[in-house]
Amino acid sequence: MDISIIIPVYNGENTILETLESICKQSIDFSETRCEVIVIDDGSTDSTEATVETFINDRLSSLKKNLSIQLVRTQNQGVSKARNKGADLAKGTYLTFIDADDLWTVDKLEAQYLALECNSHAGFVYSWINSINLNGDFFRRGGYPTISGEPWIQLLIIDVVESGSNVMIRRDVFKSVNGFDETLTHSEDWDLWIRLAEKSSVVSVPAPQVLYRQGGKTASTNVRKMEAGSLAIIRREAQKLKPNRHNIIQQSLANRYKILAFEAMDGDPMRGRACLAFGYGIKAIFYDRNLLTQGKNITKFFVKCAIIWALPRKNVRAWLTRRRDWDELEQFFLASIQVNF
């Protein structure tokens, strides 16, 4: 088996079919490059299981694809355990993962497979991403970052991979780092990329090939968990750096707090989100004083946080409707992310 495609899914009845279709539409020749799909149903309580079984029994045969799809149902244990379970069952030389609400462009599998075949030194490959909304329409472009210099350091500074649906990994390299850390509930993707980059080099396909679905915005408690997971990873990696390179940690912290400030505000205007975003904005400035050169944006951001906190939600929505230029104001944090070292 050449490639094992692993799909962790929990209550994904509304999107799993589209994800499976995007795999079946791949340009790679399944008759020459042997591929398997392993769907790990992580204890879904909706009709996910029946939906996947119907696809396997009916739709897959009509597509006439030389592709095997296996459905495995487990108790709900979280995405990291589901991915690792899929990897344990996988027979492929290469592993690739896709969440049950994301999509791939038709050339994703083929381009990443060729990249690893042509770069025997690389442990994994990633592409660029774009975001789509719940309807599958283009929503926002990703950062389109490229690894330069030391992969481990670059990934510690900023998660250039951006999505768990992105990479293709050599199975032996994945096994050598013991897969996803099942103790982490957030930032577990970033953690794996860092550990993989310590073991091997990384290559990229400079094209947006992953469509990351955004919708049902992350709750404030999840942003807090993302912060906790990120800090645990950064503290661990800091112990491996020589004293003269600890500026790397400051850059990493600055970037994480910029992302957290953005994530906290990227959704429905809520008081809890605004409070978190305000605090993360302060911490981002603490670790990156260059943000102070964007005085106008910084001031408007904190004013926006204060207004969301102070006014009733219906008034906030009316205010944002009038001030469209403030609607996605927090994106300046992403534009200011440091990638140099």
Long-range contacts (C-beta under 8 A, 24 or more apart in sequence): 1-34, 1-35, 1-36, 1-90, 1-91, 1-92, 1-93, 2-33, 2-34, 2-35, 2-92, 2-93, 2-94, 2-113, 3-33, 3-34, 3-35, 3-36, 3-92, 3-93, 3-94, 3-95, 3-96, 3-109, 3-113, 3-168, 4-35, 4-36, 4-38, 4-86, 4-87, 4-90, 4-91, 4-92, 4-94, 4-95, 4-96, 4-171, 5-35, 5-36, 5-37, 5-38, 5-96, 5-97, 5-98, 5-109, 6-37, 6-38, 6-40, 6-83, 6-86, 6-87, 6-90, 6-95, 6-96, 6-97, 6-98, 7-37, 7-38, 7-39, 7-40, 7-86, 7-97, 7-98, 7-99, 7-100, 8-40, 8-42, 8-79, 8-82, 8-83, 8-86, 8-97, 8-99, 8-100, 9-39, 9-40, 9-41, 9-42, 9-44, 9-48, 9-52, 9-82, 9-99, 9-100, 10-41, 10-42, 10-43, 10-44, 10-48, 10-76, 10-79, 10-82, 10-100, 11-44, 11-45, 11-46, 11-48, 12-44, 12-46, 12-48, 12-100, 12-101, 13-44, 13-46, 13-47, 13-48, 13-51, 14-101, 15-100, 15-101, 15-213, 16-48, 16-51, 16-52, 16-55, 16-100, 16-101, 17-51, 17-55, 17-59, 18-103, 18-136, 19-98, 19-99, 19-100, 19-101, 19-102, 19-103, 20-52, 20-55, 20-59, 20-69, 21-59, 22-103, 22-104, 22-211, 23-67, 23-98, 23-104, 23-109, 24-60, 24-63, 24-65, 24-67, 25-106, 26-104, 26-106, 26-107, 26-108, 26-109, 26-110, 27-106, 27-107, 27-109, 27-110, 28-109, 28-110, 28-113, 30-65, 30-66, 30-67, 31-66, 33-110, 33-113, 34-92, 35-67, 35-68, 35-92, 35-109, 36-67, 36-68, 36-69, 36-70, 36-90, 36-91, 36-92, 37-67, 37-68, 37-69, 37-70, 38-70, 38-72, 38-86, 38-89, 38-90, 39-69, 39-70, 39-71, 39-72, 39-100, 40-72, 40-74, 40-82, 40-83, 40-85, 40-86, 41-71, 41-72, 41-73, 41-74, 42-74, 42-75, 42-76, 42-77, 42-78, 42-79, 42-81, 42-82, 43-73, 43-74, 43-75, 43-76, 43-77, 48-100, 49-73, 77-182, 78-182, 78-185, 79-164, 79-180, 79-188, 80-179, 80-180, 80-181, 80-182, 80-184, 80-185, 80-188, 81-180, 81-182, 83-164, 83-179, 83-180, 84-179, 84-180, 84-182, 87-171, 87-174, 87-175, 87-179, 90-171, 92-171, 93-170, 93-171, 94-168, 94-169, 94-170, 94-171, 95-168, 95-169, 95-170, 95-171, 95-174, 96-167, 96-168, 96-169, 97-164, 97-165, 97-167, 98-165, 99-164, 99-165, 101-213, 102-163, 102-165, 102-210, 102-211, 102-212, 102-213, 103-132, 103-136, 103-210, 103-211, 103-213, 104-165, 104-209, 104-210, 104-211, 105-207, 105-208, 105-209, 105-210, 105-211, 107-207, 107-209, 108-209, 108-210, 109-168, 111-205, 111-207, 111-209, 112-167, 112-168, 112-205, 112-209, 113-168, 115-168, 115-203, 115-204, 115-205, 116-168, 116-170, 116-203, 119-201, 119-203, 121-200, 121-201, 122-170, 122-200, 122-201, 122-202, 122-203, 123-169, 123-170, 123-173, 123-196, 123-197, 123-199, 123-200, 123-201, 123-202, 124-167, 124-168, 124-169, 124-170, 124-173, 124-193, 124-196, 124-200, 124-202, 125-167, 125-168, 125-202, 125-203, 125-204, 125-205, 126-160, 126-161, 126-166, 126-167, 126-168, 126-193, 126-202, 126-204, 126-205, 127-166, 127-204, 127-205, 127-206, 127-207, 127-208, 127-209, 127-210, 128-162, 128-204, 128-205, 128-206, 128-207, 128-208, 128-209, 128-210, 129-162, 129-163, 129-165, 129-166, 129-208, 129-209, 129-210, 129-211, 129-212, 130-208, 130-210, 130-211, 130-212, 131-211, 131-212, 131-213, 131-214, 132-211, 132-212, 132-213, 132-214, 133-213, 133-214, 133-215, 134-213, 134-215, 134-216, 136-211, 136-213, 139-214, 140-214, 141-208, 142-208, 142-212, 143-334, 143-337, 144-206, 144-208, 145-339, 146-204, 146-206, 147-202, 147-203, 147-204, 148-339, 149-341, 150-341, 151-197, 151-201, 151-202, 152-194, 152-197, 152-198, 153-245, 153-248, 153-341, 154-197, 154-339, 154-341, 155-190, 155-193, 155-194, 155-197, 155-202, 156-194, 156-234, 156-237, 156-248, 156-252, 157-248, 157-251, 157-252, 157-255, 157-338, 157-339, 157-341, 158-252, 158-255, 158-337, 158-338, 158-339, 159-189, 159-190, 159-193, 160-204, 160-339, 161-189, 161-190, 161-193, 162-212, 163-189, 163-210, 163-212, 164-189, 165-210, 165-212, 166-210, 167-193, 169-196, 170-200, 173-199, 173-200, 184-229, 184-232, 184-233, 185-225, 185-229, 186-222, 186-225, 186-226, 186-228, 186-229, 186-230, 187-226, 187-229, 187-230, 187-233, 188-229, 190-230, 190-233, 191-229, 191-233, 194-233, 194-237, 217-266, 217-267, 217-268, 218-263, 218-267, 220-264, 220-270, 220-272, 220-273, 220-276, 223-260, 223-263, 223-264, 223-273, 223-276, 224-276, 226-260, 226-263, 227-256, 227-260, 227-280, 230-256, 230-260, 231-256, 247-341, 248-341, 250-287, 250-288, 251-287, 251-288, 251-338, 251-341, 253-283, 253-287, 254-284, 254-287, 254-288, 254-338, 255-337, 255-338, 257-281, 257-283, 257-284, 257-287, 258-284, 258-288, 258-333, 258-334, 258-336, 258-337, 259-333, 259-334, 259-337, 260-284, 261-301, 261-330, 261-333, 262-330, 262-331, 262-333, 262-334, 265-304, 265-305, 265-330, 266-328, 266-330, 268-313, 269-308, 269-313, 269-316, 269-317, 269-320, 270-308, 270-313, 271-308, 271-309, 273-308, 274-304, 274-305, 274-306, 274-308, 274-309, 275-305, 275-309, 277-301, 277-305, 277-330, 278-302, 278-305, 278-306, 278-309, 281-305, 281-333, 284-333, 288-336, 288-338, 290-336, 291-336, 294-332, 294-336, 297-329, 297-332, 300-326, 300-329, 301-329, 301-330, 301-332, 304-329, 304-330
